[in-house]
Structure formats: C-alpha cells, structure tokens
Amino acid sequence: MTTEQQEQQQNKDVSLRIRINGAEKDAFYTICTNMGMTPSKVVRKLIEEFCIKNENTKNLL
C-alpha cells in the first residue's frame, strides 16, 4: 500500500449504509468493475461532487 493510499484510508472513519434492490446493485458493481473503480470510490466521488454542487443550497427538497 502506498503512502497516499494509507493517508486516504486513515481519513475513512465513517460508513454509510443504503438499501437498493439487487438488480441495481449488480448493475452498479458491474459498471464500476468495467471502469476499473471500486463501488466505494464511485460513491465517495458522487457524494463529494454533490456536496460541492449544493454547498450553498438551503433546501434541496
């Protein structure tokens, strides 16, 4: 494991659990694998982009 990977791992101290149907999970995992990314990395990136895009939004719903 590289130093960068160790630093990234140290920053991950919280987990997020979601419920989706099996077909969505399978499709998501397949796409992630085909792109050479882990599902966790993709979810982290989606959350990061969502937070940046909406940081000044008061009410999303």
N, CA, C and O atoms as CSV, one atom per row, in Angstrom:
chain,resi,resn,atom,element,x,y,z
A,1,MET,N,N,0.853,-1.176,0.000
A,1,MET,CA,C,0.000,0.000,0.000
A,1,MET,C,C,0.899,1.240,0.000
A,1,MET,O,O,1.843,1.335,0.784
A,2,THR,N,N,0.590,2.189,-0.894
A,2,THR,CA,C,1.396,3.395,-0.976
A,2,THR,C,C,1.065,4.341,0.167
A,2,THR,O,O,0.057,4.165,0.851
A,3,THR,N,N,1.905,5.337,0.374
A,3,THR,CA,C,1.672,6.331,1.415
A,3,THR,C,C,0.363,7.060,1.160
A,3,THR,O,O,-0.400,7.316,2.092
A,4,GLU,N,N,0.099,7.396,-0.102
A,4,GLU,CA,C,-1.150,8.098,-0.448
A,4,GLU,C,C,-2.361,7.236,-0.104
A,4,GLU,O,O,-3.346,7.746,0.430
A,5,GLN,N,N,-2.306,5.960,-0.397
A,5,GLN,CA,C,-3.403,5.057,-0.081
A,5,GLN,C,C,-3.590,4.946,1.430
A,5,GLN,O,O,-4.721,4.874,1.911
A,6,GLN,N,N,-2.487,4.933,2.184
A,6,GLN,CA,C,-2.575,4.861,3.637
A,6,GLN,C,C,-3.220,6.117,4.201
A,6,GLN,O,O,-4.036,6.036,5.119
A,7,GLU,N,N,-2.861,7.286,3.658
A,7,GLU,CA,C,-3.449,8.539,4.115
A,7,GLU,C,C,-4.939,8.578,3.804
A,7,GLU,O,O,-5.737,9.013,4.635
A,8,GLN,N,N,-5.316,8.127,2.617
A,8,GLN,CA,C,-6.726,8.095,2.256
A,8,GLN,C,C,-7.482,7.140,3.172
A,8,GLN,O,O,-8.595,7.449,3.599
A,9,GLN,N,N,-6.908,6.008,3.473
A,9,GLN,CA,C,-7.554,5.026,4.331
A,9,GLN,C,C,-7.761,5.588,5.734
A,9,GLN,O,O,-8.790,5.324,6.355
A,10,GLN,N,N,-6.810,6.352,6.237
A,10,GLN,CA,C,-6.909,6.907,7.577
A,10,GLN,C,C,-8.051,7.909,7.678
A,10,GLN,O,O,-8.620,8.077,8.757
A,11,ASN,N,N,-8.400,8.574,6.589
A,11,ASN,CA,C,-9.463,9.565,6.609
A,11,ASN,C,C,-10.850,8.944,6.555
A,11,ASN,O,O,-11.837,9.660,6.721
A,12,LYS,N,N,-10.961,7.664,6.333
A,12,LYS,CA,C,-12.246,6.988,6.188
A,12,LYS,C,C,-12.612,6.312,7.508
A,12,LYS,O,O,-12.257,5.160,7.759
A,13,ASP,N,N,-13.329,7.061,8.341
A,13,ASP,CA,C,-13.663,6.507,9.641
A,13,ASP,C,C,-15.171,6.382,9.867
A,13,ASP,O,O,-15.609,6.067,10.974
A,14,VAL,N,N,-15.962,6.627,8.825
A,14,VAL,CA,C,-17.411,6.544,8.927
A,14,VAL,C,C,-17.929,5.724,7.756
A,14,VAL,O,O,-17.402,5.815,6.648
A,15,SER,N,N,-18.957,4.926,7.999
A,15,SER,CA,C,-19.557,4.171,6.899
A,15,SER,C,C,-20.985,4.659,6.677
A,15,SER,O,O,-21.621,5.222,7.568
A,16,LEU,N,N,-21.463,4.425,5.466
A,16,LEU,CA,C,-22.808,4.809,5.064
A,16,LEU,C,C,-23.479,3.568,4.507
A,16,LEU,O,O,-22.951,2.908,3.612
A,17,ARG,N,N,-24.630,3.263,5.037
A,17,ARG,CA,C,-25.335,2.065,4.592
A,17,ARG,C,C,-26.610,2.482,3.881
A,17,ARG,O,O,-27.403,3.254,4.420
A,18,ILE,N,N,-26.808,1.971,2.665
A,18,ILE,CA,C,-28.013,2.283,1.910
A,18,ILE,C,C,-28.697,0.993,1.479
A,18,ILE,O,O,-28.079,-0.071,1.436
A,19,ARG,N,N,-29.977,1.106,1.162
A,19,ARG,CA,C,-30.728,-0.051,0.698
A,19,ARG,C,C,-31.160,0.198,-0.746
A,19,ARG,O,O,-31.832,1.189,-1.033
A,20,ILE,N,N,-30.776,-0.695,-1.649
A,20,ILE,CA,C,-31.209,-0.660,-3.041
A,20,ILE,C,C,-31.566,-2.087,-3.441
A,20,ILE,O,O,-31.207,-3.044,-2.754
A,21,ASN,N,N,-32.274,-2.216,-4.556
A,21,ASN,CA,C,-32.633,-3.577,-4.964
A,21,ASN,C,C,-31.427,-4.290,-5.576
A,21,ASN,O,O,-30.450,-3.660,-5.983
A,22,GLY,N,N,-31.519,-5.589,-5.629
A,22,GLY,CA,C,-30.397,-6.409,-6.085
A,22,GLY,C,C,-29.970,-6.127,-7.509
A,22,GLY,O,O,-28.777,-6.139,-7.811
A,23,ALA,N,N,-30.931,-5.871,-8.395
A,23,ALA,CA,C,-30.592,-5.616,-9.800
A,23,ALA,C,C,-29.798,-4.317,-9.930
A,23,ALA,O,O,-28.844,-4.252,-10.705
A,24,GLU,N,N,-30.186,-3.273,-9.172
A,24,GLU,CA,C,-29.440,-2.006,-9.209
A,24,GLU,C,C,-28.028,-2.200,-8.680
A,24,GLU,O,O,-27.069,-1.682,-9.252
A,25,LYS,N,N,-27.899,-2.945,-7.593
A,25,LYS,CA,C,-26.575,-3.207,-7.018
A,25,LYS,C,C,-25.694,-3.957,-8.011
A,25,LYS,O,O,-24.534,-3.597,-8.216
A,26,ASP,N,N,-26.242,-4.990,-8.621
A,26,ASP,CA,C,-25.463,-5.780,-9.580
A,26,ASP,C,C,-25.018,-4.931,-10.760
A,26,ASP,O,O,-23.869,-5.018,-11.193
A,27,ALA,N,N,-25.928,-4.107,-11.286
A,27,ALA,CA,C,-25.590,-3.242,-12.423
A,27,ALA,C,C,-24.508,-2.244,-12.022
A,27,ALA,O,O,-23.560,-2.017,-12.773
A,28,PHE,N,N,-24.652,-1.650,-10.841
A,28,PHE,CA,C,-23.679,-0.670,-10.352
A,28,PHE,C,C,-22.305,-1.306,-10.197
A,28,PHE,O,O,-21.310,-0.744,-10.654
A,29,TYR,N,N,-22.237,-2.470,-9.560
A,29,TYR,CA,C,-20.961,-3.157,-9.366
A,29,TYR,C,C,-20.318,-3.535,-10.704
A,29,TYR,O,O,-19.103,-3.425,-10.865
A,30,THR,N,N,-21.130,-3.975,-11.654
A,30,THR,CA,C,-20.615,-4.345,-12.970
A,30,THR,C,C,-20.017,-3.137,-13.679
A,30,THR,O,O,-18.919,-3.210,-14.230
A,31,ILE,N,N,-20.750,-2.025,-13.659
A,31,ILE,CA,C,-20.252,-0.812,-14.310
A,31,ILE,C,C,-18.967,-0.337,-13.643
A,31,ILE,O,O,-18.005,0.017,-14.325
A,32,CYS,N,N,-18.946,-0.329,-12.319
A,32,CYS,CA,C,-17.737,0.091,-11.599
A,32,CYS,C,C,-16.555,-0.787,-11.969
A,32,CYS,O,O,-15.465,-0.282,-12.238
A,33,THR,N,N,-16.762,-2.096,-11.986
A,33,THR,CA,C,-15.696,-3.033,-12.340
A,33,THR,C,C,-15.208,-2.792,-13.760
A,33,THR,O,O,-14.004,-2.797,-14.017
A,34,ASN,N,N,-16.140,-2.582,-14.680
A,34,ASN,CA,C,-15.765,-2.333,-16.073
A,34,ASN,C,C,-14.973,-1.039,-16.224
A,34,ASN,O,O,-14.166,-0.906,-17.145
A,35,MET,N,N,-15.203,-0.083,-15.321
A,35,MET,CA,C,-14.481,1.190,-15.353
A,35,MET,C,C,-13.188,1.136,-14.547
A,35,MET,O,O,-12.429,2.104,-14.518
A,36,GLY,N,N,-12.938,-0.004,-13.889
A,36,GLY,CA,C,-11.722,-0.162,-13.102
A,36,GLY,C,C,-11.754,0.594,-11.788
A,36,GLY,O,O,-10.710,0.982,-11.262
A,37,MET,N,N,-12.950,0.805,-11.258
A,37,MET,CA,C,-13.098,1.537,-9.989
A,37,MET,C,C,-13.873,0.674,-9.005
A,37,MET,O,O,-14.663,-0.184,-9.401
A,38,THR,N,N,-13.640,0.909,-7.723
A,38,THR,CA,C,-14.428,0.204,-6.722
A,38,THR,C,C,-15.751,0.943,-6.512
A,38,THR,O,O,-15.805,2.164,-6.663
A,39,PRO,N,N,-16.805,0.223,-6.167
A,39,PRO,CA,C,-18.077,0.887,-5.888
A,39,PRO,C,C,-17.943,1.942,-4.790
A,39,PRO,O,O,-18.570,2.998,-4.875
A,40,SER,N,N,-17.148,1.677,-3.778
A,40,SER,CA,C,-16.958,2.648,-2.696
A,40,SER,C,C,-16.347,3.943,-3.207
A,40,SER,O,O,-16.768,5.032,-2.816
A,41,LYS,N,N,-15.363,3.823,-4.073
A,41,LYS,CA,C,-14.719,5.019,-4.613
A,41,LYS,C,C,-15.706,5.843,-5.436
A,41,LYS,O,O,-15.704,7.072,-5.362
A,42,VAL,N,N,-16.548,5.170,-6.220
A,42,VAL,CA,C,-17.540,5.867,-7.031
A,42,VAL,C,C,-18.542,6.592,-6.136
A,42,VAL,O,O,-18.881,7.746,-6.397
A,43,VAL,N,N,-19.016,5.926,-5.087
A,43,VAL,CA,C,-19.975,6.557,-4.169
A,43,VAL,C,C,-19.332,7.755,-3.475
A,43,VAL,O,O,-19.965,8.802,-3.341
A,44,ARG,N,N,-18.084,7.612,-3.032
A,44,ARG,CA,C,-17.398,8.743,-2.390
A,44,ARG,C,C,-17.302,9.929,-3.344
A,44,ARG,O,O,-17.514,11.072,-2.940
A,45,LYS,N,N,-16.983,9.656,-4.613
A,45,LYS,CA,C,-16.874,10.730,-5.604
A,45,LYS,C,C,-18.234,11.381,-5.856
A,45,LYS,O,O,-18.322,12.605,-5.961
A,46,LEU,N,N,-19.281,10.585,-5.952
A,46,LEU,CA,C,-20.631,11.139,-6.138
A,46,LEU,C,C,-21.025,12.043,-4.970
A,46,LEU,O,O,-21.590,13.118,-5.175
A,47,ILE,N,N,-20.730,11.609,-3.756
A,47,ILE,CA,C,-21.048,12.410,-2.575
A,47,ILE,C,C,-20.241,13.699,-2.575
A,47,ILE,O,O,-20.774,14.772,-2.292
A,48,GLU,N,N,-18.963,13.595,-2.889
A,48,GLU,CA,C,-18.103,14.782,-2.941
A,48,GLU,C,C,-18.637,15.795,-3.959
A,48,GLU,O,O,-18.743,16.983,-3.654
A,49,GLU,N,N,-18.972,15.329,-5.168
A,49,GLU,CA,C,-19.478,16.223,-6.208
A,49,GLU,C,C,-20.823,16.826,-5.821
A,49,GLU,O,O,-21.071,18.002,-6.086
A,50,PHE,N,N,-21.693,16.037,-5.200
A,50,PHE,CA,C,-22.992,16.524,-4.749
A,50,PHE,C,C,-22.826,17.631,-3.712
A,50,PHE,O,O,-23.500,18.659,-3.775
A,51,CYS,N,N,-21.927,17.414,-2.763
A,51,CYS,CA,C,-21.697,18.409,-1.706
A,51,CYS,C,C,-21.136,19.710,-2.281
A,51,CYS,O,O,-21.550,20.798,-1.881
A,52,ILE,N,N,-20.203,19.598,-3.210
A,52,ILE,CA,C,-19.629,20.797,-3.829
A,52,ILE,C,C,-20.709,21.555,-4.597
A,52,ILE,O,O,-20.826,22.774,-4.472
A,53,LYS,N,N,-21.489,20.837,-5.384
A,53,LYS,CA,C,-22.521,21.452,-6.213
A,53,LYS,C,C,-23.590,22.147,-5.355
A,53,LYS,O,O,-24.122,23.185,-5.747
A,54,ASN,N,N,-23.897,21.582,-4.205
A,54,ASN,CA,C,-25.026,22.057,-3.409
A,54,ASN,C,C,-24.649,22.717,-2.094
A,54,ASN,O,O,-25.509,22.902,-1.234
A,55,GLU,N,N,-23.382,23.076,-1.918
A,55,GLU,CA,C,-22.948,23.611,-0.626
A,55,GLU,C,C,-23.669,24.895,-0.218
A,55,GLU,O,O,-23.791,25.172,0.975
A,56,ASN,N,N,-24.145,25.678,-1.173
A,56,ASN,CA,C,-24.833,26.925,-0.840
A,56,ASN,C,C,-26.338,26.820,-0.965
A,56,ASN,O,O,-27.044,27.826,-0.886
A,57,THR,N,N,-26.832,25.612,-1.157
A,57,THR,CA,C,-28.266,25.392,-1.294
A,57,THR,C,C,-28.871,25.191,0.092
A,57,THR,O,O,-28.389,24.376,0.878
A,58,LYS,N,N,-29.928,25.942,0.381
A,58,LYS,CA,C,-30.552,25.850,1.700
A,58,LYS,C,C,-31.531,24.701,1.804
A,58,LYS,O,O,-31.581,24.024,2.831
A,59,ASN,N,N,-32.316,24.467,0.751
A,59,ASN,CA,C,-33.342,23.436,0.805
A,59,ASN,C,C,-33.332,22.649,-0.497
A,59,ASN,O,O,-33.682,23.185,-1.549
A,60,LEU,N,N,-32.939,21.396,-0.437
A,60,LEU,CA,C,-32.840,20.584,-1.649
A,60,LEU,C,C,-34.177,19.979,-2.046
A,60,LEU,O,O,-34.362,19.602,-3.203
A,61,LEU,N,N,-35.094,19.881,-1.126
A,61,LEU,CA,C,-36.384,19.236,-1.440
A,61,LEU,C,C,-37.466,20.247,-1.646
A,61,LEU,O,O,-38.610,19.881,-1.917
